[in-house]
Amino acid sequence: MTVFKRWMPWKEQRTMSLKLQFVERAAQKGSNLSALCEEFGVSRQTGHKWLRRYRELGPLGLVEQSRRPDSSPGGTGEDVVLAILALRNQHPSWGPDKIPGCSSADSLRKLRAAARSCASCAGSAK
């Protein structure tokens, strides 16, 4: 009976250790950043980003950061969300077709009026 040994054609390493190796090698005198980026399979822009973050924050700068934006100016306003939730509490079977849209000022007025009439419902949604 033959035992097959499983192997992978690549080295299995954690992302953080690879980033640290990259930064350490980039800090060596005479290192070629372009060649290092090619060797590690990252763009030069990413290589520069890792170096900048490492200089500013140390090893913690190499931790993956959220790509979520700090704000969403085009997002739905909190008052509109509360009005929709109030309507959903008052009418659980209503879906997006029955709840007035937020595309016009008139429908927004309807939503706010519905939210005021369901103020007690909105308090229970918390």
VOSELO-780015 format. One record per atom (N, C-alpha, C, O, CB): x, y, z; residue in one letter. Coordinates in steps of 0.2 Angstrom, whole numbers, plus 2048, in hexadecimal, padded with zeros to 3 digits. Each point is the difference from the previous one (the first is absolute). Glycine has a CB too. Example, Ala and Ser with C-alpha at 12.3 -4.5 7.8 and 13.67 -1.06 7.14 Angstrom:
BEGIN
- x:y:z:residuo
- 842:7E4:827:a
- 7FC:806:800:a
- 804:806:800:a
- 805:7FF:803:a
- 7F2:7FB:803:a
- 807:80B:7F6:s
- 804:806:801:s
- 7FC:805:803:s
- 803:806:801:s
- 803:7F7:7F5:s
***
This chain:
BEGIN
- x:y:z:residuo
- 804:7FA:800:m
- 7FC:806:800:m
- 804:806:800:m
- 805:801:804:m
- 7F2:7F9:802:m
- 808:80B:7F5:t
- 804:806:800:t
- 7FD:806:803:t
- 7FA:801:800:t
- 80A:7FA:7F5:t
- 800:808:80F:v
- 7FD:806:803:v
- 802:806:7FC:v
- 806:801:7FF:v
- 7FB:7FA:80D:v
- 7FA:809:7F2:f
- 801:806:7FD:f
- 801:806:804:f
- 7FC:801:805:f
- 7FD:7FA:7F2:f
- 80C:808:808:k
- 802:806:804:k
- 7FD:806:7FD:k
- 801:802:7FA:k
- 80A:7F9:80A:k
- 7F1:809:800:r
- 7FD:806:7FD:r
- 805:806:800:r
- 804:801:805:r
- 7F0:7FB:7FE:r
- 80C:807:7F8:w
- 805:806:7FF:w
- 7FD:806:7FC:w
- 7FB:7FE:7FC:w
- 80F:7FA:805:w
- 7F8:80E:800:m
- 7FE:805:7FD:m
- 806:803:7FC:m
- 805:800:803:m
- 7F1:803:805:m
- 809:800:7F2:p
- 805:803:7FC:p
- 802:807:803:p
- 805:803:7FE:p
- 7F8:7F6:7F8:p
- 800:809:80F:w
- 802:807:803:w
- 801:7FF:807:w
- 7FE:7FB:804:w
- 7FB:80B:7F3:w
- 80A:7FF:80C:k
- 802:800:807:k
- 7F9:803:804:k
- 7FE:805:7FE:k
- 80F:7FC:800:k
- 7F1:7FB:807:e
- 7FA:803:804:e
- 803:805:805:e
- 803:7FD:805:e
- 7F6:7F8:7F8:e
- 805:811:803:q
- 802:805:805:q
- 7FB:805:801:q
- 7FB:801:7FC:q
- 811:7FE:800:q
- 7F4:803:80A:r
- 7FB:805:802:r
- 802:807:7FC:r
- 805:802:7FF:r
- 7F9:7F8:80C:r
- 7FC:80A:7F4:t
- 801:806:7FD:t
- 804:805:804:t
- 805:804:7FD:t
- 7F0:7FA:7FD:t
- 80A:802:80C:m
- 804:805:804:m
- 808:7FE:800:m
- 804:805:800:m
- 7F1:7FC:808:m
- 80C:7F9:7F8:s
- 808:7FE:800:s
- 803:802:7FA:s
- 805:802:7FF:s
- 7F9:7F5:809:s
- 7FE:808:7F2:l
- 802:803:7FA:l
- 801:807:7FF:l
- 805:802:7FE:l
- 7F6:7F4:7FD:l
- 801:80E:808:k
- 801:807:800:k
- 806:802:804:k
- 803:805:7FE:k
- 7F0:7FC:801:k
- 80E:7FC:807:l
- 805:801:804:l
- 807:7FF:7FC:l
- 805:804:801:l
- 7F4:7FA:80A:l
- 807:7FC:7F2:q
- 806:7FE:7FC:q
- 801:806:7FB:q
- 806:802:7FF:q
- 7F8:7F1:803:q
- 7FD:80F:7FA:f
- 801:805:7FB:f
- 803:806:803:f
- 804:803:7FD:f
- 7F2:7F8:7FD:f
- 807:808:80C:v
- 802:806:803:v
- 808:7FF:802:v
- 804:805:7FF:v
- 7F0:7FE:805:v
- 80D:7F7:7FF:e
- 807:7FF:802:e
- 805:800:7FA:e
- 805:803:801:e
- 7F7:7F7:809:e
- 802:803:7F1:r
- 805:800:7FA:r
- 800:806:7FD:r
- 805:802:7FD:r
- 7F8:7F2:801:r
- 7FE:810:802:a
- 800:807:7FD:a
- 804:805:804:a
- 802:804:7FD:a
- 7F2:7FA:7FE:a
- 80C:801:80B:a
- 804:804:804:a
- 808:7FF:800:a
- 804:804:802:a
- 7F2:7FC:806:a
- 80C:7FA:7F5:q
- 807:7FF:7FF:q
- 803:805:7FB:q
- 7FD:802:7FB:q
- 801:7F2:808:q
- 808:80D:7FE:k
- 804:805:7FC:k
- 800:7FD:7F9:k
- 802:7FA:7FF:k
- 805:80B:80B:k
- 7F8:7FF:7F1:g
- 801:7FE:7F9:g
- 7FA:7FB:7FD:g
- 801:7FD:7FB:g
- 80B:804:807:g
- 7EF:7FF:802:s
- 7FA:7FC:7FD:s
- 7FC:803:7FB:s
- 800:806:7FF:s
- 7FF:7F5:80C:s
- 7FF:801:7F0:n
- 7FC:803:7FA:n
- 7F9:7FE:801:n
- 7FE:7FB:800:n
- 80C:803:7F9:n
- 7F2:808:809:l
- 7F9:7FF:801:l
- 7FC:7FD:7FB:l
- 7FC:7FC:801:l
- 805:80E:806:l
- 801:7F8:7F3:s
- 7FC:7FD:7FA:s
- 801:7F8:800:s
- 7FB:7FD:7FE:s
- 806:80E:7FB:s
- 805:7F3:807:a
- 801:7F9:800:a
- 7FD:7FC:806:a
- 7FD:7FB:7FF:a
- 80E:808:7FB:a
- 7F5:801:80C:l
- 7FD:7FD:806:l
- 7F8:7FF:7FF:l
- 7FD:7FB:801:l
- 80C:80A:806:l
- 7F4:800:7F6:c
- 7F9:800:7FF:c
- 7FE:7FA:7FB:c
- 7FC:7FD:800:c
- 804:810:802:c
- 805:7F3:7F9:e
- 7FE:7FA:7FB:e
- 801:7F9:803:e
- 7FC:7FC:7FF:e
- 808:80C:7F8:e
- 801:7F8:80D:e
- 802:7F9:804:e
- 7FA:7FE:804:e
- 7FE:7FB:801:e
- 80E:808:7FF:e
- 7F1:802:804:f
- 7FB:7FF:804:f
- 7F9:800:7FD:f
- 7FB:7FF:803:f
- 80C:806:806:f
- 7F8:7FD:7F1:g
- 7FA:800:7FC:g
- 7FB:805:802:g
- 7FA:7FF:800:g
- 808:7F5:7FF:g
- 801:812:802:v
- 7FC:806:802:v
- 802:806:7FB:v
- 805:800:7FD:v
- 7FA:7FC:80F:v
- 7FD:809:7F4:s
- 801:805:7FB:s
- 805:805:804:s
- 801:7FF:806:s
- 7F4:800:7F4:s
- 80E:805:803:r
- 805:805:803:r
- 7FC:805:804:r
- 802:802:806:r
- 806:7FD:7F1:r
- 7F2:802:807:q
- 7FC:805:804:q
- 7FE:7FC:807:q
- 801:804:805:q
- 7FA:801:7F1:q
- 804:7F5:80A:t
- 7FF:7FC:806:t
- 806:800:805:t
- 800:800:806:t
- 7F7:7F9:7F4:t
- 80F:806:802:g
- 806:7FF:804:g
- 801:807:803:g
- 802:800:806:g
- 803:7F8:7F2:g
- 7FA:80E:805:h
- 801:806:803:h
- 7FB:801:806:h
- 802:803:805:h
- 803:802:7F0:h
- 7F5:7F9:80A:k
- 7FB:801:805:k
- 802:7FC:806:k
- 800:803:806:k
- 7F7:7FE:7F2:k
- 80C:7F9:808:w
- 802:7FC:805:w
- 806:803:804:w
- 800:800:806:w
- 7FC:7F6:7F4:w
- 808:80D:802:l
- 806:803:803:l
- 7FE:806:804:l
- 802:802:805:l
- 805:7FA:7F2:l
- 7F5:808:806:r
- 7FD:806:803:r
- 7FD:7FF:807:r
- 801:803:805:r
- 7FE:802:7EF:r
- 7FC:7F6:80B:r
- 7FC:7FE:806:r
- 805:7FD:806:r
- 7FF:802:806:r
- 7F7:7FC:7F3:r
- 80F:7FE:805:y
- 805:7FE:805:y
- 804:805:803:y
- 801:800:806:y
- 800:7F6:7F3:y
- 801:80F:803:r
- 804:806:803:r
- 7FB:804:805:r
- 803:802:805:r
- 804:7FF:7F0:r
- 7F3:800:809:e
- 7FB:804:804:e
- 7FE:7FC:806:e
- 800:803:806:e
- 7FC:803:7F0:e
- 802:7F4:80A:l
- 7FD:7FC:805:l
- 804:7FA:803:l
- 7FE:7FD:805:l
- 7F7:807:7F6:l
- 810:7FA:802:g
- 804:7FA:802:g
- 7FC:7FA:7FD:g
- 7FD:801:7FB:g
- 808:805:80F:g
- 7FC:7F4:7F9:p
- 7FD:7FA:7FE:p
- 7F9:800:7FF:p
- 7FD:7FD:7FC:p
- 80C:7FD:809:p
- 7F4:80A:800:l
- 7F8:801:800:l
- 7FE:803:7F9:l
- 7FA:7FF:7FE:l
- 806:802:80F:l
- 804:803:7F0:g
- 7FE:803:7FA:g
- 7FF:7FB:7FA:g
- 7FD:802:7FB:g
- 809:808:809:g
- 7FD:7F0:7FD:l
- 7FF:7FB:7FB:l
- 7FA:7FC:800:l
- 7FF:7FB:7FC:l
- 80D:804:804:l
- 7F0:802:806:v
- 7FA:7FC:801:v
- 7FB:802:7FA:v
- 800:806:7FF:v
- 802:7F9:80E:v
- 7FA:7FC:7F1:e
- 7FB:802:7FB:e
- 7FB:805:803:e
- 7FE:800:805:e
- 803:7F5:7F6:e
- 7FE:810:801:q
- 7FB:806:802:q
- 7FA:7FF:7FC:q
- 7FF:7FE:7FA:q
- 80A:809:809:q
- 7F1:7FC:800:s
- 7FA:7FF:7FD:s
- 800:805:7FA:s
- 803:805:800:s
- 7F7:7F9:80B:s
- 802:800:7F0:r
- 7FF:804:7FA:r
- 7FA:804:800:r
- 7FE:804:7FB:r
- 809:7F3:7FF:r
- 7F5:808:80B:r
- 7FA:804:801:r
- 801:807:800:r
- 804:802:804:r
- 7F7:7F4:802:r
- 801:80E:7F7:p
- 801:807:800:p
- 7FE:803:807:p
- 7FC:7FD:803:p
- 802:804:7F0:p
- 805:805:80F:d
- 7FE:803:806:d
- 7F9:803:800:d
- 7FD:800:805:d
- 80F:803:7FD:d
- 7F2:7FF:7F8:s
- 7F9:802:800:s
- 7FD:7FF:7F9:s
- 804:7FE:7FB:s
- 7FF:80B:80D:s
- 7F7:7F7:7F7:s
- 7FC:7FE:7FA:s
- 7FB:806:7FF:s
- 7FA:800:802:s
- 807:7F4:7FF:s
- 802:812:7FC:p
- 7FB:805:7FF:p
- 7FA:7FF:7FB:p
- 7FB:803:801:p
- 80F:804:801:p
- 7F7:7F4:7FA:g
- 7FA:7FE:7FC:g
- 7FB:7FB:803:g
- 7FC:7FE:7FD:g
- 80B:804:7F9:g
- 7FB:7FC:810:g
- 7FC:7FB:804:g
- 7F9:803:802:g
- 7FF:806:800:g
- 80C:7F4:804:g
- 7F1:801:7FE:t
- 7F9:802:802:t
- 801:803:807:t
- 803:7FE:805:t
- 7F7:7F9:7F5:t
- 802:80F:807:g
- 801:803:806:g
- 7FC:7FD:806:g
- 7FC:7FB:7FF:g
- 804:80F:7FB:g
- 803:7F7:80C:e
- 7FD:7FC:806:e
- 7F9:801:801:e
- 7FC:7FC:802:e
- 80F:805:803:e
- 7F2:806:7FA:d
- 7F9:801:801:d
- 7FC:7FC:7FB:d
- 7FB:7FD:802:d
- 808:80E:802:d
- 800:7F4:7F6:v
- 7FC:7FC:7FB:v
- 800:7F8:802:v
- 7FB:7FD:7FF:v
- 808:80B:7F8:v
- 803:7F6:80B:v
- 800:7F9:803:v
- 7FB:7FF:805:v
- 7FD:7FB:801:v
- 80F:804:7FC:v
- 7F4:805:808:l
- 7FC:800:806:l
- 7F8:800:7FD:l
- 7FC:7FC:803:l
- 80D:809:805:l
- 7F6:7FF:7F4:a
- 7F9:800:7FD:a
- 7FE:7FA:7FD:a
- 7FA:7FD:801:a
- 807:80F:7FD:a
- 803:7F1:7FE:i
- 7FF:7F9:7FD:i
- 7FF:7FB:805:i
- 7FC:7FC:7FF:i
- 80B:808:7F7:i
- 7FE:7FC:80F:l
- 7FF:7FB:805:l
- 7F9:801:804:l
- 7FD:7FB:802:l
- 810:805:7FF:l
- 7F1:806:800:a
- 7FA:801:803:a
- 7FA:7FD:7FC:a
- 7FC:7FD:803:a
- 809:80D:803:a
- 7FB:7F7:7F3:l
- 7FB:7FE:7FC:l
- 800:7F8:800:l
- 7FB:7FD:800:l
- 806:80D:7F9:l
- 805:7F3:807:r
- 801:7F9:800:r
- 7FD:7FD:807:r
- 7FD:7FA:800:r
- 80D:807:7F8:r
- 7F7:802:80D:n
- 7FD:7FE:807:n
- 7F9:800:800:n
- 7FC:7FC:802:n
- 80E:808:803:n
- 7F3:802:7F8:q
- 7F9:801:7FF:q
- 7FD:7FB:7FB:q
- 7FA:7FD:802:q
- 807:80F:801:q
- 802:7F2:7F8:h
- 7FE:7FC:7FB:h
- 805:7FB:7FE:h
- 804:801:7FB:h
- 7F5:808:800:h
- 808:7F1:809:p
- 805:7FB:7FE:p
- 800:7FD:7FA:p
- 805:7FE:7FD:p
- 7FB:800:80F:p
- 7FA:802:7F1:s
- 800:7FC:7F9:s
- 802:805:7FA:s
- 800:7FE:7FB:s
- 7F7:7FB:80A:s
- 809:80D:7FD:w
- 802:805:7FA:w
- 807:7FF:7FE:w
- 805:7FF:804:w
- 7F3:809:800:w
- 809:7F8:7F6:g
- 807:800:7FD:g
- 802:806:7FC:g
- 7FD:805:801:g
- 802:7EF:7FE:g
- 806:80C:7FD:p
- 802:806:7FD:p
- 7FB:803:7FB:p
- 801:806:7FF:p
- 80B:7F6:802:p
- 7F0:800:7FC:d
- 7FB:803:7FC:d
- 7FB:804:803:d
- 7FD:805:7FD:d
- 805:7F1:7FC:d
- 7FC:808:80D:k
- 7FB:804:804:k
- 802:806:804:k
- 7FD:805:801:k
- 7FD:7F0:7FF:k
- 80D:80B:802:i
- 802:805:804:i
- 803:805:7FB:i
- 803:7FF:7FB:i
- 800:7FA:80E:i
- 7FA:80E:7F8:p
- 802:805:7FB:p
- 808:801:7FF:p
- 803:800:805:p
- 7F2:805:7FE:p
- 80D:7FC:7F7:g
- 807:801:7FF:g
- 803:806:802:g
- 7FC:804:803:g
- 803:7F5:7F3:g
- 807:808:80A:c
- 803:806:803:c
- 802:805:7FA:c
- 805:804:801:c
- 7FF:7F6:80A:c
- 7FA:805:7EF:s
- 803:803:7FA:s
- 7FD:807:800:s
- 803:805:7FD:s
- 7FE:7F1:7FD:s
- 7F9:80C:809:s
- 7FD:807:7FF:s
- 7FF:803:807:s
- 7FF:7FC:805:s
- 7FC:800:7F0:s
- 804:80A:80B:a
- 7FF:804:806:a
- 7F9:7FE:803:a
- 800:7FF:806:a
- 808:80A:7F6:a
- 7F3:7F5:800:d
- 7FA:7FF:802:d
- 800:7F9:804:d
- 7FD:7FF:805:d
- 7FE:807:7F1:d
- 808:7F5:807:s
- 801:7F9:803:s
- 804:801:807:s
- 7FE:7FC:804:s
- 801:7FE:7F0:s
- 806:80A:80C:l
- 803:801:806:l
- 7FC:803:805:l
- 800:7FE:806:l
- 80A:803:7F4:l
- 7F1:804:805:r
- 7FC:803:804:r
- 7FB:7FA:803:r
- 7FE:800:806:r
- 803:80B:7F4:r
- 7FD:7F1:801:k
- 7FB:7FA:802:k
- 804:7FC:805:k
- 7FD:7FE:805:k
- 7FD:802:7F0:k
- 80C:7FE:80A:l
- 804:7FC:805:l
- 801:803:807:l
- 7FF:7FD:805:l
- 807:7FF:7F1:l
- 7FB:80B:80A:r
- 801:803:806:r
- 7F9:800:804:r
- 800:800:806:r
- 80A:807:7F5:r
- 7F1:7FB:801:a
- 7F9:800:803:a
- 7FE:7F9:803:a
- 7FE:7FF:806:a
- 7FF:80A:7F2:a
- 805:7F2:804:a
- 7FF:7F9:803:a
- 804:7FE:806:a
- 7FE:7FD:805:a
- 7FF:800:7EF:a
- 809:806:80C:a
- 804:7FF:806:a
- 7FE:803:806:a
- 800:7FD:805:a
- 80A:802:7F3:a
- 7F3:807:807:r
- 7FD:804:806:r
- 7FA:7FC:802:r
- 7FF:800:806:r
- 806:80B:7F6:r
- 7F7:7F3:800:s
- 7FA:7FC:802:s
- 802:7FA:803:s
- 7FC:7FD:804:s
- 7FD:808:7F3:s
- 80C:7F8:808:c
- 803:7FA:803:c
- 805:801:805:c
- 804:7FB:801:c
- 7F9:7FF:7F4:c
- 804:80B:80E:a
- 805:802:805:a
- 801:7FA:805:a
- 805:7FF:802:a
- 7FA:80E:7FC:a
- 7FB:7F1:804:s
- 800:7FB:806:s
- 803:7F9:7FD:s
- 803:7FC:803:s
- 7F3:809:803:s
- 809:7FA:7F3:c
- 803:7FA:7FD:c
- 807:800:7FF:c
- 804:7FB:801:c
- 7F1:804:7F9:c
- 80E:807:805:a
- 807:801:7FF:a
- 804:7FF:806:a
- 805:7FD:800:a
- 7F8:80B:7F7:a
- 800:7FA:80F:g
- 803:7FF:806:g
- 801:7F8:802:g
- 805:7FE:803:g
- 7F6:80D:801:g
- 800:7F1:7F9:s
- 801:7F9:802:s
- 804:7FC:7FB:s
- 802:7FB:801:s
- 7F3:806:803:s
- 80E:803:7F7:a
- 804:7FD:7FB:a
- 807:7FF:803:a
- 805:7FD:7FD:a
- 7F4:807:7F9:a
- 809:800:80F:k
- 807:800:803:k
- 802:7FA:802:k
- 805:7FF:803:k
- 7FA:80C:800:k
***
